[in-house]
């Protein structure tokens, strides 16, 4: 999404295609509170949803959640998982990716603790959570970032949160400052090591949050920018950028007012 320093940029023309997408509402018996600010990731034929802010209609209040739900594409059922272990604190706007049979949850925003940069793993087979002890420096505390798994590594990009000392305004050293990020990190799920990456392509995307990202092949990423209505952010047209070793000219696509990221689950029959 845009921010106070973002500039509207137009690249090329709209990319036409003949893809036909049909939406179908899935009818379920699950009686679960509505929510937003959750994150999701797919493993095999199941879609897992973590956290977010729930609306409790019976008491007329909202509350942050640390529960994890699972949607089974075969049975078309949605249920809450009873979990154990080192359960992460309740939060919204975290990010999550699946590697093998495990889900990895990073960051988010807590009403009680503020912005977070802890990392947790959930084993979908044992239903146990684990607080990851890692090597290297992780991203700074933030929410609304996005991540994608590429092999046994997970790449994290962007987000919004407190700026670090070298990014703040030196004219007001005593004031906390917040902003958007455009840094790229890699987490290796085999040796639990963080690494900050420097892409070889110099056209790095501008700082942003609440965007979408997916892997294209084995060595490139697609980054989709989303737009937020006036007030908090400035408008920025959605773009698609292939971020790899060789520069590709981004194509202009339609504007969007989406303010969350989602996971895609592939199913052979619906």
C-alpha positions in Angstrom: 0.0 0.0 0.0 1.0 3.6 -0.2 2.2 6.0 2.5 3.1 9.6 3.0 6.2 9.3 0.9 4.8 7.1 -1.8 4.4 8.5 -5.3 1.9 7.3 -7.9 3.7 5.4 -10.6 2.2 4.0 -13.8 4.0 1.1 -15.6 3.0 0.1 -19.1 -0.5 -1.0 -20.0 -3.0 -3.3 -18.4 -2.1 -6.9 -18.9 -4.9 -8.7 -20.6 -5.6 -12.4 -20.2 -8.3 -15.0 -20.9 -8.4 -16.5 -17.4 -12.0 -17.1 -16.2 -12.4 -17.3 -12.4 -15.7 -18.5 -10.9 -16.5 -17.9 -7.2 -18.6 -20.4 -5.3 -19.8 -19.9 -1.7 -19.0 -22.9 0.5 -21.9 -23.8 2.8 -20.7 -24.9 6.3 -22.3 -25.7 9.6 -19.5 -24.1 11.6 -20.7 -21.5 14.1 -17.6 -19.4 14.7 -17.3 -15.6 15.4 -16.6 -13.4 12.4 -13.1 -11.9 12.3 -10.6 -9.8 10.5 -6.8 -9.3 10.6 -6.2 -13.1 10.6 -3.5 -14.9 8.5 -3.8 -18.1 6.6 -1.7 -20.8 4.9 -2.4 -24.0 3.1 -0.9 -27.4 3.6 -2.1 -30.2 1.3 -5.9 -30.0 1.1 -6.3 -28.0 4.3 -6.4 -24.3 4.9 -5.3 -23.1 8.3 -6.4 -19.7 9.8 -4.7 -18.1 12.8 -5.4 -15.2 15.1 -7.2 -12.0 14.1 -9.8 -9.8 15.8 -13.1 -11.6 16.6 -16.4 -9.9 16.9 -18.4 -11.3 19.9 -22.0 -10.4 19.0 -23.4 -11.6 22.2 -21.5 -9.1 24.3 -20.9 -6.5 21.6 -17.1 -6.5 21.9 -14.1 -7.3 19.9 -11.2 -9.4 21.2 -7.9 -10.6 19.8 -7.5 -14.3 19.1 -4.7 -16.9 19.1 -6.9 -19.8 18.1 -6.2 -21.8 14.9 -9.0 -23.0 12.6 -8.7 -25.5 9.8 -10.8 -25.8 6.7 -10.8 -29.2 5.0 -11.4 -28.9 1.3 -12.4 -32.5 0.9 -15.1 -32.5 3.6 -15.8 -28.8 3.3 -15.8 -28.4 7.0 -14.3 -25.7 9.2 -13.3 -26.5 12.8 -11.3 -25.1 15.7 -8.1 -27.1 16.6 -7.4 -27.9 20.3 -3.7 -27.1 20.6 -1.0 -27.4 23.2 2.7 -26.5 23.7 4.0 -22.9 23.7 0.9 -21.2 22.3 1.6 -17.7 20.8 -0.1 -14.7 22.4 -3.3 -13.4 20.8 -2.7 -11.0 17.9 -3.9 -9.6 14.6 -2.2 -8.9 11.2 0.6 -11.6 11.7 1.8 -13.6 8.7 2.0 -17.3 8.3 3.4 -19.9 5.8 3.5 -23.7 5.6 6.6 -25.8 5.2 6.2 -29.5 5.2 3.7 -30.3 8.0 4.4 -27.2 10.0 3.0 -23.7 10.0 5.3 -20.7 10.9 3.7 -17.6 12.4 5.7 -14.3 12.6 4.9 -10.9 14.0 1.6 -9.1 14.3 0.0 -6.5 16.6 -1.2 -7.0 20.1 -3.4 -4.6 22.0 -1.5 -5.4 25.2 2.1 -5.8 23.9 2.2 -3.6 20.7 4.1 -4.8 17.6 5.7 -8.2 17.8 8.6 -10.0 16.0 8.5 -13.4 17.6 8.3 -16.6 15.6 6.3 -19.7 16.4 5.9 -23.1 14.7 2.7 -25.2 14.8 2.9 -28.9 14.0 -0.3 -29.9 12.2 0.3 -33.5 13.0 0.9 -33.3 16.8 -1.2 -30.1 17.2 1.6 -28.6 19.3 3.0 -25.0 19.2 6.7 -24.2 19.7 8.4 -20.9 20.3 11.3 -20.8 17.9 14.8 -20.1 19.2 16.7 -18.8 16.2 20.1 -17.5 15.1 20.6 -14.2 13.3 18.6 -11.0 13.4 14.8 -11.2 12.5 12.8 -8.4 11.1 12.0 -5.6 13.5 8.5 -5.7 15.3 5.8 -5.2 12.7 2.4 -6.2 11.4 0.7 -6.5 8.0 3.8 -8.0 6.4 3.6 -10.9 4.1 5.6 -14.1 3.6 5.9 -17.0 1.2 7.6 -20.4 1.5 10.2 -21.3 -1.2 11.5 -24.8 -0.5 12.6 -25.0 3.1 13.0 -21.2 3.4 10.4 -18.6 4.1 10.8 -15.0 2.7 9.3 -12.1 4.5 8.7 -8.6 3.0 7.4 -5.2 4.2 5.0 -4.4 7.0 4.3 -1.5 9.3 5.6 -0.8 12.8 8.1 1.2 14.9 11.1 2.5 13.0 14.5 1.6 14.2 17.0 4.3 15.4 18.7 4.7 12.0 15.4 5.2 10.3 13.9 7.9 12.6 13.9 11.7 12.4 16.9 13.0 14.3 15.2 16.3 14.9 12.8 14.6 17.3 14.9 11.9 19.1 12.4 11.5 22.0 9.4 10.8 19.9 8.5 7.3 18.7 8.1 7.1 15.0 6.3 4.5 12.9 6.4 3.7 9.2 6.3 1.1 6.4 9.1 -1.2 5.5 10.5 -2.6 2.2 13.2 -5.0 3.6 13.4 -8.6 2.6 14.3 -11.4 5.1 14.8 -15.2 4.7 14.2 -17.7 7.5 15.7 -21.2 7.1 13.4 -23.8 8.7 16.1 -26.4 8.8 18.7 -24.6 10.8 16.5 -21.9 12.3 18.6 -19.0 10.9 17.5 -15.5 9.8 19.2 -13.6 7.0 18.5 -10.2 5.6 18.6 -10.3 1.8 19.8 -7.7 -0.7 18.1 -8.4 -4.0 20.2 -8.1 -7.1 17.5 -6.1 -8.8 17.9 -2.5 -7.9 14.2 -1.5 -8.5 13.2 -2.5 -5.0 9.5 -2.0 -4.3 8.6 1.1 -2.1 7.8 0.5 1.6 4.3 -1.0 2.1 2.1 -3.1 4.2 -1.1 -5.3 3.8 0.1 -6.4 0.4 0.2 -9.9 -1.2 3.1 -12.0 -2.4 3.6 -15.4 -4.0 6.4 -17.5 -5.4 6.9 -17.8 -9.1 9.2 -20.7 -10.0 12.2 -21.3 -7.7 14.0 -17.9 -7.7 11.5 -15.1 -8.1 8.6 -13.4 -6.3 5.5 -11.7 -7.4 4.5 -8.7 -5.3 1.1 -7.2 -5.5 0.4 -3.8 -4.0 -2.9 -3.0 -2.4 -4.5 0.3 -1.9 -6.2 1.8 1.2 -8.9 4.4 1.2 -8.0 8.0 1.9 -7.1 9.1 5.5 -4.3 6.8 6.7 -2.6 6.1 3.5 -2.2 7.7 0.1 -3.5 5.9 -3.0 -1.3 3.8 -5.1 -2.3 1.8 -8.2 -1.9 -1.9 -7.9 1.2 -3.3 -9.7 2.6 -6.7 -10.3 6.4 -6.9 -10.2 8.6 -9.8 -10.8 11.5 -9.4 -8.3 14.4 -11.5 -9.5 17.9 -11.2 -10.8 16.9 -9.7 -14.1 14.7 -6.6 -14.4 11.2 -7.0 -15.9 9.0 -4.0 -16.5 6.0 -4.3 -14.2 2.5 -4.3 -15.7 -0.3 -2.0 -14.5 -3.3 -3.9 -13.3 -6.6 -2.7 -11.8 -6.9 -0.7 -8.6 -7.9 -2.4 -5.4 -9.3 -1.4 -2.0 -8.4 -4.7 -0.3 -6.8 -4.4 3.1 -5.7 -7.9 4.0 -3.8 -10.8 2.7 -5.0 -14.3 2.0 -3.9 -17.8 1.2 -5.0 -19.9 -1.8 -5.9 -23.5 -1.5 -6.0 -25.7 -4.6 -8.7 -28.4 -4.8 -9.3 -30.8 -7.7 -13.0 -31.0 -7.3 -15.6 -28.6 -5.8 
